[in-house]
């Protein structure tokens, strides 16, 4: 989990279509206005950079560009009389695919909650260890799949909702200053993937001893 999701990369790179279309028009000796250079060349490149960096500006730029290009396409469609409509349908496909992906609650949250951008935060390691999770008076024994100093991914069926507070107990297989790690946590994202359902949890412990144990545990495994 040290890399951006592949789907995020592909959805961002969809907007390379617009600069490519602009270059194709230039090669074909079509007249190109400064406005078209901005919206078809400069704006898509800025949008891609913002989306790949997973910034709020990138997400807002996505909304702005789709709105601007939507109006531009409506104008061209209104004035098109027997012209090739393939570019229009290509644009519509890009709008549908990108908006459908980036407005997904889980993906949209990435752009507004830096704690979920695991490639920007602490390194984590893959594991397959048992742990104890307490939600209110309910106890379960799911599997710890990866962990960092800031949080972990817990594989479990019937995952709780986002922002649920839970208690986590991780037995330590290595000798540290404590025998188990105990921490409060908050569910920051949920996946119902049938192959690997579970939750991403951010540690919320106030105990210096437990924070030290988490740090030692992670550094020992990396």
Residue frames as a rotation matrix with the C-alpha (Angstrom) as fourth column:
UNK 1
0.564 0.826 0.000 0.00
0.826 -0.564 0.000 0.00
0.000 0.000 -1.000 0.00
UNK 2
-0.131 -0.689 -0.713 2.88
0.492 -0.669 0.557 2.32
-0.861 -0.277 0.427 -0.69
UNK 3
-0.940 -0.193 0.282 1.55
0.334 -0.334 0.881 3.22
-0.075 0.922 0.379 -4.14
UNK 4
-0.527 0.798 -0.292 -1.40
-0.727 -0.602 -0.331 5.20
-0.440 0.037 0.897 -5.40
UNK 5
0.109 0.638 0.762 -4.36
0.082 0.758 -0.647 3.10
-0.991 0.133 0.030 -6.56
UNK 6
-0.779 -0.408 0.477 -3.92
0.456 0.154 0.877 2.12
-0.431 0.900 0.066 -10.21
UNK 7
0.056 0.894 0.444 -7.50
0.997 -0.072 0.018 3.21
0.048 0.442 -0.896 -10.92
UNK 8
0.611 0.113 -0.784 -6.67
0.349 -0.927 0.138 6.71
-0.711 -0.357 -0.606 -9.64
UNK 9
-0.452 -0.851 -0.267 -3.72
0.003 -0.301 0.954 6.94
-0.892 0.430 0.138 -12.05
UNK 10
-0.711 0.201 0.674 -5.79
0.694 0.357 0.625 5.75
-0.115 0.912 -0.394 -15.01
UNK 11
0.371 0.928 -0.037 -8.73
0.920 -0.373 -0.119 8.03
-0.124 0.010 -0.992 -14.20
UNK 12
0.359 -0.325 -0.875 -6.38
0.118 -0.914 0.388 11.02
-0.926 -0.243 -0.290 -13.95
UNK 13
-0.660 -0.751 -0.032 -4.57
0.019 -0.059 0.998 10.24
-0.751 0.658 0.053 -17.20
UNK 14
0.017 0.759 0.651 -7.88
0.905 0.265 -0.332 10.14
-0.424 0.595 -0.682 -19.10
UNK 15
0.750 0.371 -0.548 -7.55
0.233 -0.923 -0.306 13.91
-0.619 0.102 -0.778 -19.44
UNK 16
-0.418 -0.900 -0.121 -4.49
0.020 -0.142 0.990 13.53
-0.908 0.411 0.078 -21.65
UNK 17
-0.072 0.490 0.869 -7.07
0.933 0.342 -0.115 13.10
-0.354 0.802 -0.481 -24.40
UNK 18
0.821 0.509 -0.258 -7.64
0.413 -0.842 -0.346 16.86
-0.394 0.178 -0.902 -24.52
UNK 19
0.201 -0.806 -0.557 -3.99
-0.502 -0.573 0.648 17.91
-0.841 0.149 -0.520 -25.14
UNK 20
-0.593 -0.407 0.694 -3.68
0.302 0.687 0.661 15.05
-0.746 0.601 -0.285 -27.65
UNK 21
0.286 0.795 0.535 -6.77
0.894 -0.020 -0.448 16.28
-0.345 0.606 -0.716 -29.45
UNK 22
0.781 -0.049 -0.623 -5.35
-0.073 -0.997 -0.013 19.81
-0.621 0.056 -0.782 -29.49
UNK 23
-0.288 -0.954 -0.084 -2.05
-0.341 0.020 0.940 18.59
-0.895 0.299 -0.331 -30.99
UNK 24
-0.409 0.198 0.891 -3.93
0.716 0.675 0.178 16.58
-0.566 0.711 -0.418 -33.63
UNK 25
0.704 0.709 0.037 -5.85
0.607 -0.574 -0.549 19.69
-0.369 0.409 -0.835 -34.64
UNK 26
0.478 -0.615 -0.627 -2.66
-0.414 -0.788 0.457 21.72
-0.775 0.041 -0.631 -34.83
UNK 27
-0.555 -0.704 0.443 -1.02
0.022 0.520 0.854 19.08
-0.832 0.484 -0.273 -37.04
UNK 28
-0.185 0.592 0.785 -4.09
0.926 0.372 -0.063 19.12
-0.329 0.715 -0.617 -39.30
UNK 29
-0.889 -0.311 0.336 -3.74
0.416 -0.856 0.307 22.92
0.192 0.413 0.890 -39.69
UNK 30
0.259 0.966 -0.024 -6.99
0.825 -0.208 0.526 23.73
0.503 -0.156 -0.850 -37.90
UNK 31
-0.195 -0.266 0.944 -7.14
-0.164 -0.940 -0.299 27.23
0.967 -0.213 0.140 -36.46
UNK 32
0.038 0.110 -0.993 -6.66
0.887 0.454 0.085 27.20
0.460 -0.884 -0.080 -32.68
UNK 33
0.496 0.229 0.837 -7.67
-0.062 -0.953 0.298 30.10
0.866 -0.200 -0.459 -30.47
UNK 34
-0.573 -0.712 0.405 -5.86
-0.423 -0.166 -0.891 31.12
0.702 -0.682 -0.206 -27.25
UNK 35
0.066 0.694 0.717 -8.97
-0.997 0.070 0.024 30.07
-0.033 -0.716 0.697 -25.32
UNK 36
0.880 0.269 -0.393 -8.68
-0.337 0.934 -0.115 26.54
0.336 0.234 0.912 -26.72
UNK 37
-0.041 -0.965 -0.259 -4.99
-0.079 0.262 -0.962 26.41
0.996 -0.019 -0.087 -25.83
UNK 38
-0.538 -0.123 0.834 -5.90
-0.782 -0.296 -0.548 27.22
0.314 -0.947 0.063 -22.23
UNK 39
0.235 0.754 0.613 -8.82
-0.917 0.382 -0.119 24.80
-0.324 -0.534 0.781 -21.78
UNK 40
0.957 0.154 -0.246 -7.46
-0.248 0.876 -0.413 21.97
0.152 0.457 0.877 -23.95
UNK 41
0.297 -0.926 -0.231 -3.74
0.163 0.287 -0.944 22.29
0.941 0.243 0.236 -23.16
UNK 42
-0.559 -0.593 0.580 -2.97
-0.392 -0.428 -0.815 24.13
0.731 -0.683 0.007 -19.94
UNK 43
0.031 0.670 0.742 -6.03
-0.989 -0.088 0.121 23.27
0.147 -0.737 0.659 -17.83
UNK 44
0.850 0.309 -0.426 -5.94
-0.285 0.951 0.122 19.47
0.443 0.017 0.897 -18.41
UNK 45
-0.007 -0.935 -0.354 -2.24
0.233 0.342 -0.910 19.32
0.973 -0.089 0.215 -17.51
UNK 46
-0.618 -0.157 0.770 -2.86
-0.615 -0.514 -0.598 21.25
0.490 -0.843 0.221 -14.27
UNK 47
0.422 0.867 0.265 -5.84
-0.884 0.329 0.333 19.01
0.201 -0.375 0.905 -13.57
UNK 48
0.645 -0.234 -0.727 -3.80
0.047 0.962 -0.268 15.81
0.763 0.139 0.632 -14.02
UNK 49
-0.461 -0.885 0.066 -1.07
0.041 -0.095 -0.995 17.11
0.886 -0.456 0.080 -11.71
UNK 50
-0.416 0.381 0.825 -3.62
-0.864 -0.448 -0.229 18.05
0.283 -0.808 0.516 -9.05
UNK 51
0.679 0.726 -0.111 -5.41
-0.674 0.676 0.299 14.69
0.292 -0.128 0.948 -9.26
UNK 52
0.412 -0.599 -0.687 -2.18
0.212 0.796 -0.567 12.69
0.886 0.088 0.455 -9.13
UNK 53
-0.685 -0.667 0.293 -0.96
-0.088 -0.323 -0.942 14.68
0.723 -0.672 0.162 -6.13
UNK 54
-0.096 0.773 -0.627 -4.36
0.807 0.430 0.406 14.06
0.583 -0.467 -0.665 -4.47
UNK 55
-0.942 -0.206 -0.265 -5.01
0.317 -0.803 -0.505 17.68
-0.109 -0.560 0.821 -3.51
UNK 56
-0.075 0.945 -0.318 -8.22
0.542 -0.229 -0.808 19.58
-0.837 -0.233 -0.495 -2.86
UNK 57
-0.164 -0.053 -0.985 -7.27
-0.573 -0.808 0.139 21.96
-0.803 0.587 0.102 -5.67
UNK 58
-0.957 -0.232 -0.175 -7.09
-0.278 0.558 0.782 18.99
-0.084 0.797 -0.599 -8.05
UNK 59
-0.595 0.794 0.126 -10.59
0.746 0.603 -0.284 17.85
-0.301 -0.075 -0.951 -7.10
UNK 60
0.168 0.651 -0.740 -12.04
0.215 -0.757 -0.617 21.34
-0.962 -0.055 -0.267 -7.48
UNK 61
-0.490 -0.415 -0.766 -10.22
-0.646 -0.418 0.639 21.73
-0.585 0.808 -0.063 -10.80
UNK 62
-0.933 0.216 0.289 -11.90
0.327 0.843 0.427 18.53
-0.152 0.493 -0.857 -11.98
UNK 63
-0.032 0.986 -0.163 -15.33
0.785 -0.076 -0.614 20.00
-0.618 -0.147 -0.772 -11.26
UNK 64
0.136 0.032 -0.990 -14.37
-0.237 -0.970 -0.063 23.30
-0.962 0.243 -0.124 -12.91
UNK 65
-0.767 -0.528 -0.365 -12.94
-0.466 0.066 0.883 21.67
-0.442 0.847 -0.296 -16.03
UNK 66
-0.750 0.552 0.365 -15.86
0.639 0.747 0.183 19.31
-0.172 0.370 -0.913 -16.59
UNK 67
0.213 0.849 -0.484 -18.28
0.580 -0.508 -0.637 22.23
-0.787 -0.145 -0.600 -16.16
UNK 68
-0.036 -0.312 -0.949 -16.29
-0.474 -0.831 0.291 24.46
-0.880 0.460 -0.118 -18.52
UNK 69
-0.930 -0.347 -0.117 -15.83
-0.275 0.452 0.849 21.77
-0.242 0.822 -0.516 -21.15
UNK 70
-0.464 0.839 0.285 -19.47
0.750 0.543 -0.378 20.77
-0.472 0.038 -0.881 -20.83
UNK 71
0.389 0.578 -0.717 -20.57
0.123 -0.804 -0.582 24.31
-0.913 0.138 -0.384 -21.72
UNK 72
-0.349 -0.630 -0.694 -17.99
-0.669 -0.351 0.655 24.44
-0.657 0.692 -0.299 -24.51
UNK 73
-0.946 -0.001 0.324 -19.23
0.177 0.835 0.521 21.14
-0.271 0.551 -0.789 -25.96
UNK 74
-0.014 1.000 0.008 -22.87
0.716 0.016 -0.698 22.27
-0.698 -0.005 -0.716 -25.79
UNK 75
0.252 0.035 -0.967 -21.90
-0.364 -0.923 -0.128 25.39
-0.897 0.384 -0.220 -27.72
UNK 76
-0.710 -0.594 -0.379 -20.06
-0.585 0.198 0.786 23.39
-0.392 0.780 -0.488 -30.38
UNK 77
-0.746 0.493 0.447 -22.88
0.535 0.844 -0.038 20.85
-0.396 0.211 -0.894 -30.61
UNK 78
0.227 0.870 -0.438 -25.40
0.346 -0.493 -0.799 23.66
-0.910 0.030 -0.413 -31.13
UNK 79
0.289 -0.189 -0.939 -23.35
-0.698 -0.712 -0.071 25.03
-0.655 0.676 -0.338 -34.00
UNK 80
-0.743 -0.571 0.348 -22.44
-0.209 0.693 0.690 21.64
-0.635 0.440 -0.635 -35.48
UNK 81
0.424 0.828 -0.366 -24.22
-0.681 0.026 -0.731 21.03
-0.596 0.560 0.575 -38.76
UNK 82
0.972 -0.011 -0.234 -23.19
-0.152 0.731 -0.666 17.66
0.178 0.683 0.709 -40.13
UNK 83
0.120 -0.986 0.119 -19.77
-0.856 -0.164 -0.490 17.82
0.502 -0.043 -0.864 -38.49
UNK 84
-0.179 -0.303 -0.936 -18.01
0.102 0.941 -0.324 14.84
0.979 -0.153 -0.137 -36.93
UNK 85
0.515 0.484 0.708 -19.49
-0.642 -0.330 0.692 14.22
0.569 -0.811 0.141 -33.49
UNK 86
0.454 -0.406 -0.793 -16.92
0.444 0.875 -0.194 11.61
0.773 -0.264 0.577 -32.42
UNK 87
-0.644 -0.741 0.189 -14.95
0.195 -0.398 -0.897 14.12
0.740 -0.541 0.400 -30.27
UNK 88
-0.200 0.653 0.730 -18.16
-0.812 -0.528 0.250 15.11
0.548 -0.543 0.636 -28.48
UNK 89
0.794 0.533 -0.293 -18.99
-0.319 0.774 0.546 11.51
0.518 -0.340 0.785 -27.57
UNK 90
0.056 -0.859 -0.510 -15.35
0.547 0.454 -0.704 10.92
0.835 -0.239 0.495 -26.54
UNK 91
-0.674 -0.256 0.693 -15.60
-0.311 -0.752 -0.581 13.92
0.670 -0.607 0.427 -24.21
UNK 92
0.275 0.875 0.398 -18.87
-0.833 0.010 0.553 12.64
0.480 -0.483 0.732 -22.77
UNK 93
0.666 -0.096 -0.739 -17.28
0.207 0.976 0.060 9.25
0.716 -0.193 0.671 -22.10
UNK 94
-0.446 -0.892 -0.074 -14.36
0.413 -0.131 -0.901 10.91
0.794 -0.433 0.427 -20.27
UNK 95
-0.422 0.366 0.830 -16.74
-0.706 -0.707 -0.047 13.02
0.569 -0.606 0.556 -18.19
UNK 96
0.622 0.779 -0.080 -18.81
-0.577 0.525 0.626 9.98
0.530 -0.343 0.776 -17.22
UNK 97
0.457 -0.508 -0.730 -15.83
0.466 0.836 -0.291 7.78
0.758 -0.207 0.619 -16.35
UNK 98
-0.587 -0.791 0.172 -13.91
0.291 -0.405 -0.867 10.42
0.755 -0.459 0.468 -14.42
UNK 99
-0.347 0.527 0.775 -16.83
-0.782 -0.619 0.070 11.93
0.517 -0.582 0.627 -12.52
UNK 100
0.669 0.639 -0.381 -18.21
-0.373 0.731 0.571 8.47
0.643 -0.240 0.727 -11.77
UNK 101
0.199 -0.689 -0.697 -14.85
0.642 0.629 -0.438 7.51
0.740 -0.360 0.568 -10.24
UNK 102
-0.700 -0.677 0.227 -13.83
0.309 -0.574 -0.759 10.70
0.644 -0.461 0.611 -8.44
UNK 103
-0.241 0.658 0.713 -17.22
-0.768 -0.579 0.275 11.42
0.594 -0.481 0.645 -6.82
UNK 104
0.261 0.215 -0.941 -17.19
0.304 0.907 0.291 7.94
0.916 -0.362 0.172 -5.26
UNK 105
0.909 0.179 0.375 -17.35
-0.243 -0.504 0.829 8.73
0.337 -0.845 -0.415 -1.50
UNK 106
0.742 -0.669 -0.041 -14.23
0.496 0.507 0.705 6.70
-0.451 -0.544 0.708 -0.73
UNK 107
-0.024 -0.772 0.635 -12.18
0.978 -0.149 -0.145 8.36
0.206 0.618 0.759 -3.49
UNK 108
0.384 0.235 0.893 -13.54
0.211 -0.964 0.162 11.85
0.899 0.126 -0.420 -2.84
UNK 109
0.999 0.011 -0.044 -12.63
0.045 -0.152 0.987 11.51
0.005 -0.988 -0.153 0.84
UNK 110
0.325 -0.944 0.050 -8.99
0.936 0.329 0.126 10.88
-0.135 0.006 0.991 -0.13
UNK 111
-0.140 -0.389 0.911 -8.78
0.658 -0.723 -0.208 14.42
0.740 0.570 0.357 -1.50
UNK 112
0.313 0.351 0.882 -10.10
-0.325 -0.833 0.447 16.00
0.892 -0.427 -0.147 1.70
UNK 113
0.910 -0.068 0.409 -8.52
-0.378 0.264 0.887 13.78
-0.168 -0.962 0.214 4.36
UNK 114
0.260 -0.898 -0.354 -4.73
-0.812 -0.005 -0.583 13.51
0.522 0.439 -0.731 4.08
UNK 115
-0.171 -0.304 0.937 -4.72
-0.839 0.543 0.023 10.77
-0.516 -0.782 -0.348 6.73
UNK 116
0.644 0.495 0.583 -6.12
-0.130 0.822 -0.555 8.41
-0.754 0.282 0.594 4.10
UNK 117
0.797 -0.437 -0.418 -3.31
-0.498 -0.082 -0.864 9.07
0.343 0.896 -0.283 1.60
UNK 118
0.894 -0.396 0.208 -1.16
0.107 0.640 0.761 6.19
-0.435 -0.659 0.614 2.76
UNK 119
0.449 -0.769 0.455 1.52
0.838 0.187 -0.512 6.97
0.309 0.612 0.728 0.13
UNK 120
0.220 -0.344 0.913 2.08
-0.082 -0.939 -0.334 10.34
0.972 -0.001 -0.235 1.86
UNK 121
0.698 0.136 0.703 2.15
-0.684 -0.166 0.710 9.03
0.213 -0.977 -0.023 5.41
UNK 122
-0.021 -0.765 0.643 4.19
-0.851 0.351 0.390 6.56
-0.524 -0.540 -0.659 7.39
UNK 123
-0.463 -0.215 -0.860 5.41
-0.696 0.689 0.202 3.38
0.549 0.692 -0.468 5.78
UNK 124
0.307 0.607 0.733 3.50
-0.882 0.470 -0.020 0.26
-0.357 -0.640 0.680 6.62
UNK 125
-0.781 -0.588 -0.210 4.16
-0.624 0.738 0.257 -3.43
0.003 0.332 -0.943 6.38
UNK 126
0.132 0.809 -0.573 2.00
-0.694 0.488 0.529 -6.36
0.707 0.328 0.626 5.38
UNK 127
-0.828 -0.327 0.455 1.16
-0.557 0.564 -0.610 -8.92
-0.057 -0.758 -0.649 8.02
UNK 128
-0.074 0.830 -0.553 -1.39
-0.321 0.505 0.801 -11.59
0.944 0.237 0.229 8.84
UNK 129
-0.920 -0.359 -0.157 -1.77
0.074 0.236 -0.969 -11.42
0.385 -0.903 -0.191 12.60
UNK 130
-0.002 0.943 -0.332 -4.78
0.794 0.204 0.572 -11.98
0.608 -0.263 -0.750 14.85
UNK 131
-0.930 -0.208 0.303 -6.08
-0.020 -0.794 -0.607 -9.13
0.367 -0.571 0.734 16.96
UNK 132
-0.368 0.829 -0.421 -9.04
0.917 0.248 -0.313 -8.27
-0.155 -0.501 -0.851 19.14
UNK 133
-0.834 0.198 0.516 -11.49
0.043 -0.907 0.418 -5.53
0.550 0.371 0.748 18.16
UNK 134
-0.490 0.689 -0.534 -14.10
0.802 0.116 -0.586 -4.12
-0.342 -0.715 -0.610 20.52
UNK 135
-0.768 0.394 0.505 -17.00
0.015 -0.777 0.629 -2.00
0.640 0.491 0.591 19.26
UNK 136
0.124 0.768 0.628 -19.11
-0.811 -0.286 0.511 -1.04
0.572 -0.572 0.587 22.24
UNK 137
0.124 -0.004 0.992 -19.88
-0.806 0.582 0.103 -4.32
-0.578 -0.813 0.069 24.00
UNK 138
0.972 0.234 0.025 -19.24
-0.163 0.745 -0.647 -6.42
-0.170 0.625 0.762 20.90
UNK 139
0.064 -0.990 0.129 -15.97
-0.560 0.071 0.825 -8.31
-0.826 -0.125 -0.550 20.50
UNK 140
0.982 0.152 -0.110 -14.52
-0.176 0.547 -0.818 -9.83
-0.064 0.823 0.564 17.34
UNK 141
0.255 -0.922 0.290 -11.27
-0.025 0.294 0.955 -11.50
-0.967 -0.251 0.052 16.31
UNK 142
0.984 0.133 -0.120 -10.41
-0.108 -0.088 -0.990 -10.31
-0.142 0.987 -0.072 12.78
UNK 143
0.404 -0.874 0.268 -7.07
0.893 0.441 0.090 -10.30
-0.196 0.203 0.959 10.95
UNK 144
0.524 -0.379 -0.763 -4.54
-0.158 -0.923 0.350 -7.47
-0.837 -0.063 -0.544 10.94
UNK 145
0.783 -0.127 0.610 -3.40
0.597 0.431 -0.677 -7.16
-0.176 0.894 0.413 7.31
UNK 146
-0.066 -0.875 0.480 -1.05
0.697 -0.385 -0.605 -4.17
0.714 0.295 0.635 7.46
UNK 147
0.732 0.235 -0.640 0.03
0.666 -0.442 0.600 -1.59
-0.142 -0.866 -0.480 10.00
UNK 148
-0.052 -0.737 0.674 1.92
0.458 -0.617 -0.640 1.70
0.888 0.276 0.369 10.24
UNK 149
-0.871 -0.299 -0.390 2.62
0.482 -0.366 -0.796 4.17
0.096 -0.881 0.463 13.03
UNK 150
-0.850 0.526 0.026 -0.56
-0.527 -0.849 -0.046 6.02
-0.002 -0.053 0.999 12.11
UNK 151
0.151 0.976 0.155 -3.02
-0.915 0.197 -0.351 3.20
-0.373 -0.088 0.924 11.56
UNK 152
-0.796 -0.363 0.483 -3.79
-0.222 0.919 0.325 -0.22
-0.562 0.151 -0.813 10.16
UNK 153
-0.250 0.740 -0.625 -6.02
-0.872 0.109 0.477 -2.21
0.421 0.664 0.618 7.84
UNK 154
-0.645 0.152 0.749 -8.18
-0.455 0.711 -0.536 -4.86
-0.614 -0.686 -0.390 9.49
UNK 155
-0.712 0.408 -0.571 -9.76
-0.405 0.425 0.810 -7.56
0.573 0.808 -0.138 7.39
UNK 156
-0.851 0.492 0.185 -13.20
0.024 0.387 -0.922 -8.38
-0.525 -0.780 -0.340 8.74
UNK 157
-0.586 0.764 0.268 -16.71
0.604 0.192 0.773 -9.29
0.540 0.615 -0.574 7.62
UNK 158
0.486 0.870 -0.088 -19.59
0.769 -0.378 0.515 -6.95
0.415 -0.318 -0.853 8.48
UNK 159
-0.595 -0.803 -0.040 -17.28
0.735 -0.523 -0.431 -3.92
0.325 -0.286 0.901 8.89
UNK 160
0.042 0.592 -0.805 -18.56
0.775 -0.528 -0.347 -0.94
-0.630 -0.610 -0.481 10.93
UNK 161
0.781 0.340 0.524 -19.37
0.602 -0.634 -0.486 2.41
0.167 0.695 -0.699 9.37
UNK 162
-0.161 -0.843 0.514 -16.86
0.570 -0.504 -0.649 5.19
0.806 0.188 0.561 8.82
UNK 163
-0.281 -0.139 0.950 -15.99
-0.475 -0.840 -0.263 7.34
0.834 -0.525 0.170 11.87
UNK 164
0.824 0.504 -0.259 -16.91
-0.066 0.540 0.839 4.52
0.563 -0.674 0.478 14.26
UNK 165
0.041 -0.799 0.600 -14.66
-0.951 -0.215 -0.222 4.48
0.307 -0.561 -0.769 17.34
UNK 166
0.796 0.152 -0.585 -13.22
-0.076 0.985 0.152 1.07
0.600 -0.077 0.796 18.17
UNK 167
0.483 -0.680 0.551 -10.75
-0.771 -0.032 0.636 -0.46
-0.415 -0.732 -0.540 20.63
UNK 168
0.665 -0.361 -0.653 -7.88
-0.367 0.604 -0.707 -2.54
0.650 0.710 0.270 19.27
UNK 169
0.527 -0.568 0.633 -5.68
-0.596 0.284 0.751 -5.07
-0.606 -0.773 -0.189 21.06
UNK 170
0.674 -0.401 -0.620 -2.70
-0.490 0.385 -0.782 -6.48
0.552 0.831 0.063 19.12
UNK 171
0.864 -0.449 0.228 -0.70
0.084 0.574 0.815 -9.31
-0.497 -0.685 0.533 20.75
UNK 172
0.521 -0.750 -0.408 2.99
-0.853 -0.482 -0.202 -8.77
-0.045 0.453 -0.890 20.06
UNK 173
0.964 -0.190 -0.183 5.05
0.146 0.962 -0.230 -11.65
0.220 0.195 0.956 18.66
UNK 174
0.037 -0.992 0.119 8.28
0.450 -0.090 -0.888 -9.85
0.892 0.087 0.443 19.60
UNK 175
0.145 -0.010 -0.989 9.53
0.987 -0.071 0.145 -8.67
-0.072 -0.997 0.000 23.03
UNK 176
-0.159 -0.140 0.977 8.94
0.271 -0.958 -0.093 -4.95
0.949 0.250 0.191 23.55
UNK 177
-0.916 -0.193 0.352 8.25
-0.240 -0.439 -0.866 -2.78
0.322 -0.877 0.356 26.58
UNK 178
-0.162 0.901 0.402 4.65
-0.869 0.062 -0.491 -4.09
-0.467 -0.429 0.773 26.54
UNK 179
-0.700 -0.073 0.711 3.19
0.063 0.985 0.163 -7.52
-0.712 0.159 -0.684 25.73
UNK 180
-0.065 0.722 0.689 0.24
0.982 0.167 -0.082 -6.19
-0.175 0.672 -0.720 23.72
UNK 181
-0.982 -0.106 0.154 -0.61
0.145 -0.954 0.264 -2.96
0.119 0.281 0.952 21.93
UNK 182
-0.114 0.972 -0.206 -3.85
0.947 0.044 -0.318 -1.39
-0.300 -0.231 -0.925 23.08
UNK 183
-0.960 -0.202 -0.193 -5.19
0.131 -0.935 0.330 1.62
-0.247 0.291 0.924 21.22
UNK 184
0.162 0.968 -0.190 -8.38
0.211 -0.222 -0.952 3.44
-0.964 0.114 -0.241 20.49
UNK 185
-0.853 -0.440 0.281 -9.00
0.350 -0.082 0.933 3.88
-0.387 0.894 0.224 16.78
UNK 186
-0.003 0.848 -0.529 -11.35
-0.363 -0.494 -0.790 5.53
-0.932 0.190 0.310 14.34
UNK 187
-0.001 0.090 0.996 -12.62
0.757 0.651 -0.058 3.91
-0.654 0.753 -0.069 11.14
UNK 188
-0.280 -0.217 -0.935 -11.48
-0.257 -0.922 0.291 6.18
-0.925 0.322 0.203 8.30
UNK 189
-0.273 0.319 -0.908 -12.49
-0.959 -0.019 0.282 4.07
0.072 0.948 0.311 5.32
UNK 190
-0.013 0.423 0.906 -14.44
-0.374 0.838 -0.396 0.90
-0.927 -0.344 0.148 4.61
UNK 191
-0.544 -0.103 -0.832 -14.22
-0.831 0.205 0.518 -1.61
0.117 0.973 -0.198 1.78
UNK 192
0.282 0.711 0.644 -16.79
-0.624 0.645 -0.440 -4.28
-0.729 -0.278 0.626 1.03
UNK 193
-0.100 -0.428 -0.898 -14.59
-0.942 0.332 -0.053 -5.99
0.321 0.841 -0.436 -1.52
UNK 194
0.844 0.529 0.085 -15.69
-0.526 0.789 0.318 -9.65
0.101 -0.313 0.944 -1.29
UNK 195
0.503 -0.741 -0.444 -12.07
0.267 0.622 -0.736 -10.74
0.822 0.252 0.511 -1.74
UNK 196
-0.511 -0.718 -0.472 -10.84
0.732 -0.075 -0.677 -8.62
0.451 -0.692 0.564 1.17
UNK 197
0.473 0.743 0.473 -13.52
0.300 -0.641 0.707 -6.79
0.828 -0.193 -0.526 3.16
UNK 198
-0.046 -0.502 -0.864 -12.33
0.993 0.074 -0.096 -4.62
0.112 -0.862 0.495 5.99
UNK 199
0.930 0.367 0.000 -11.62
0.356 -0.901 0.248 -1.22
0.091 -0.231 -0.969 7.46
UNK 200
-0.128 -0.932 0.339 -8.82
0.522 -0.354 -0.776 1.31
0.843 0.077 0.532 7.51
UNK 201
0.763 0.397 -0.509 -8.30
0.615 -0.205 0.762 2.51
0.198 -0.894 -0.401 11.08
UNK 202
0.086 -0.707 0.702 -6.43
-0.093 -0.707 -0.701 5.55
0.992 -0.005 -0.126 12.39
UNK 203
-0.186 -0.234 -0.954 -4.82
0.869 0.413 -0.271 5.07
0.458 -0.880 0.126 15.81
UNK 204
0.320 0.386 0.865 -6.09
-0.064 -0.902 0.426 7.49
0.945 -0.192 -0.264 18.46
UNK 205
0.424 -0.169 -0.890 -4.09
0.824 0.481 0.301 6.41
0.377 -0.860 0.343 21.52
UNK 206
0.759 -0.150 0.634 -3.09
-0.297 -0.946 0.132 9.05
0.580 -0.289 -0.762 24.08
UNK 207
0.900 -0.411 0.148 -0.65
0.035 0.405 0.914 6.77
-0.435 -0.817 0.379 25.89
UNK 208
0.406 -0.833 -0.376 3.04
-0.913 -0.392 -0.116 7.59
-0.050 0.390 -0.919 25.25
UNK 209
-0.345 -0.526 0.777 3.89
-0.528 0.794 0.303 3.99
-0.776 -0.305 -0.552 26.18
UNK 210
0.314 0.550 0.774 1.49
0.361 0.685 -0.633 2.58
-0.878 0.478 0.017 23.58
UNK 211
0.932 -0.032 -0.360 2.63
-0.319 -0.544 -0.776 5.03
-0.171 0.838 -0.518 20.89
UNK 212
-0.011 -1.000 0.023 6.22
-0.956 0.017 0.292 3.95
-0.292 -0.019 -0.956 21.57
UNK 213
-0.251 -0.032 0.967 5.20
-0.107 0.994 0.005 0.29
-0.962 -0.102 -0.253 21.33
UNK 214
0.780 0.572 0.253 3.49
0.228 0.117 -0.967 0.88
-0.582 0.812 -0.039 17.98
UNK 215
0.709 -0.574 -0.409 6.56
-0.705 -0.593 -0.389 2.73
-0.019 0.564 -0.825 16.69
UNK 216
-0.280 -0.851 0.445 8.92
-0.802 0.462 0.378 -0.02
-0.527 -0.250 -0.812 17.84
UNK 217
0.105 0.427 0.898 6.68
0.126 0.890 -0.438 -2.76
-0.987 0.159 0.040 16.45
UNK 218
0.951 0.310 -0.020 6.52
0.038 -0.181 -0.983 -1.12
-0.308 0.933 -0.184 13.02
UNK 219
0.478 -0.836 -0.270 10.23
-0.878 -0.449 -0.163 -0.22
0.015 0.315 -0.949 12.87
UNK 220
-0.239 -0.535 0.810 11.15
-0.542 0.766 0.346 -3.81
-0.806 -0.356 -0.473 13.87
UNK 221
0.316 0.481 0.818 9.11
0.338 0.749 -0.570 -5.23
-0.887 0.456 0.074 11.00
UNK 222
0.958 0.082 -0.273 10.27
-0.197 -0.502 -0.842 -2.82
-0.207 0.861 -0.464 8.25
